Structures are given as structure tokens and as C-alpha cells.
């Protein structure tokens, strides 16, 4: 298994780390890391008074209202920069994965949305809205079409963007996030295409998490170790369980591939079907 191999890689053994019971979701660090996508991009706010007043409100909101599964780091030397780590939601192909984003508040903030860069750890896309070059397609950022409350206004905030990424991008059937594919929902073709897409997602996720474990970004190092101390064993157990299910099914049905409906009827649960499919191939 990828995670077993990753934990046996270079660096101190994970057992030597004793993290706090729950790492803080929001923290302000002394200096932004050189690895931050926007570290070298500097500007003077168009309206400094309004900009810094808004930043203080944003920081208070992040400190008091950040949901579970999201970590944010601000910086004393660069009030316009933020780093974000998001845990993949349960019952999605992204479950137990970690996703990283760099943000910069624009010169016209909050009149204009922040800039956002997705930090990828795998080749190819594992989501229609997250690109290899770092682009994040979501209406609040102005990189995707939207209307009404879906688009950025001067009343919007960074927390809304972060929660939207977690709730609208890291979903159970990301295939249907692709433009025009939603019309396939409820059809056999749509189910099969979504099944195959989730197969790819899980493969890419395991590859990405192996890299994250081997070379965790410094600002989230403790939180990443804490996360995998809690989640890695469960993840490996799930993968091994689905492998056994796949092998047993193939012995009974060597010539008939299992469809989503058949799998749910046999096993009475469709919770982790998306990972099961990649074990079928």
C-alpha cells in the first residue's frame, strides 16, 4: 500500500511526534514561506484604511468561525497572504485526503475577490475545478460562471471561498462538476462515467498523499502528521477491505463487471463504491 510505503520513507518516524489533541484551525505566523505562490507579488492597497479594516474583520471571522477540517495560516509580515489546508469530506472520493491552497487578497479587496492557487501533488486533474497549473474554477473567485449569491460582492469574504471549495468542489460525484455533464445525471452513461472518474480520483489521491507524507509543507507539518496519525490506518484498512471485496467478487463473477446497482444490492452499502471501482481494474 502507498501509505505503508510512505510512512517507511525518509525522515523521523511518525511515532516520535506527539501533536496536541486538536491543532488550531487558524494561526498567524511570523513570516510567509518562500514557497507561497504569491510571496513575490506585492502591491499597495487601493484604499489602505478600508483594506486593513477588512483584513482585521476577516482574521476575527477565521479565528471564531472556521469549520472542522479546515486550517488557515496568516502572516504578520504579509497581511495579504494566506495558506489553507482542507481535509476531504467524508463519503466522497476525497475522504481523508488533504488539499492545499495559497491565497492573496487583491489590491481592491474586498471589492474584488482574492487570488487563489491550488498546490497540486499529483499529475493530471483529480477534480474538474482544480487544474494542474493551480487554477481554481469557482464562481466566487470569478473563474467560473455564476449568479446571485454565487458571485463575489463587496460583502463576500475569504471564509466563504474556502467553505465553497470544501463543499462545492470536493464532492461525492465530481464528474458532474464538469461543464455540461450534469445533464447525464440519472442515466446509465452518467453513472458509468462518474464511476470511472472516481476511480481515477482515488488513484491520484493516494499518489498525492504519499508525496505529502514524504515531504509535508513546513507550515502545516504538525497538522499533517496529526491527521495521518489519526486517519492513515483507517484509510489503509478501507483500501485492503475493498481489495478483498473486489477479489471475492471477481472469483464469483469473472466475466461480468459489477455495476453500481449490483454492488449495492450485494453488499447493502454504497458508501465507498467510488474506491471499490478502481480495485476492479
C-alpha positions, 0 to 999 in steps of 0.5 A, a space after each residue: 500500500 502507498 501509505 505503508 510505503 510512505 510512512 517507511 520513507 525518509 525522515 523521523 518516524 511518525 511515532 516520535 511526534 506527539 501533536 496536541 489533541 486538536 491543532 488550531 484551525 487558524 494561526 498567524 505566523 511570523 513570516 510567509 514561506 518562500 514557497 507561497 505562490 504569491 510571496 513575490 507579488 506585492 502591491 499597495 492597497 487601493 484604499 489602505 484604511 478600508 483594506 486593513 479594516 477588512 483584513 482585521 474583520 476577516 482574521 476575527 471571522 477565521 479565528 471564531 468561525 472556521 469549520 472542522 477540517 479546515 486550517 488557515 495560516 496568516 502572516 504578520 509580515 504579509 497581511 495579504 497572504 494566506 495558506 489553507 489546508 482542507 481535509 476531504 469530506 467524508 463519503 466522497 472520493 476525497 475522504 481523508 485526503 488533504 488539499 492545499 491552497 495559497 491565497 492573496 487578497 487583491 489590491 481592491 479587496 474586498 471589492 474584488 475577490 482574492 487570488 487563489 492557487 491550488 498546490 497540486 501533488 499529483 499529475 493530471 486533474 483529480 477534480 474538474 475545478 482544480 487544474 494542474 497549473 493551480 487554477 481554481 474554477 469557482 464562481 466566487 473567485 470569478 473563474 467560473 460562471 455564476 449568479 446571485 449569491 454565487 458571485 463575489 460582492 463587496 460583502 463576500 469574504 475569504 471564509 466563504 471561498 474556502 467553505 465553497 471549495 470544501 463543499 462545492 468542489 470536493 464532492 461525492 460525484 465530481 464528474 458532474 462538476 464538469 461543464 455540461 455533464 450534469 445533464 447525464 445525471 440519472 442515466 446509465 452513461 452518467 453513472 458509468 462515467 462518474 464511476 470511472 472518474 472516481 476511480 481515477 480520483 482515488 488513484 491520484 489521491 493516494 499518489 498525492 498523499 504519499 508525496 505529502 507524507 514524504 515531504 509535508 509543507 513546513 507550515 502545516 507539518 504538525 497538522 499533517 502528521 496529526 491527521 495521518 496519525 489519526 486517519 492513515 490506518 483507517 484509510 489503509 484498512 478501507 483500501 485492503 477491505 475493498 481489495 478483498 471485496 473486489 477479489 471475492 467478487 471477481 472469483 464469483 463473477 469473472 466475466 461480468 463487471 459489477 455495476 453500481 446497482 449490483 454492488 449495492 444490492 450485494 453488499 447493502 452499502 454504497 458508501 465507498 463504491 467510488 474506491 471499490 471501482 478502481 480495485 476492479 481494474 
